[in-house]
Amino acid sequence: MAKGFRLEGVIPALVTPFDEHEEFNEEAFRGLIDWLIERGVTGVVPCGTTGEFSMMTRDERRRVLEVCVDQVNGRVPVIAGTGWTATKLVIEETQYAKDVGADAALIVNPYYLKPKGGKGIYDHYLAIAEAVDFQHLSRPFWRVRTASSIPSCSRSLQKPHLRLHR
């Protein structure tokens, strides 16, 4: 875990390298992390919104996060992508990210089976914030991906560890 987590600078969503057998390439991933940190990134996001996270198993995603936290070794913050298809799964993965030493979690709207309207999206983020006491960086794609917005009640979501980024 990095000391003094601050959301600033360049924090890329990392690609997850796989080998010719479609297995996670840990050596290449560790090299990528070092290469980026040597060039001045201020944080990294494993299993972020680069796309491949949706095609990975839970075990693969957890291994990627474990390797990332280990390789970073506190040099920069690790913001774990914990988006999933259901709120319950996001809660489980966000708790896991906290437990293995990530500094924060990047939360997105559930994909594929989307919550119904703005209230459903709001309920998704509220449930996560209430279940896991951990820094959440929420990236709700409500205008582009769902054609709805979080209702005005979202102003009442006053959880210090949840930040909505528009």
Order of alpha helices (4+ residues) and beta strands (2+ residues): alpha-alpha-beta-alpha-beta-alpha-beta-beta
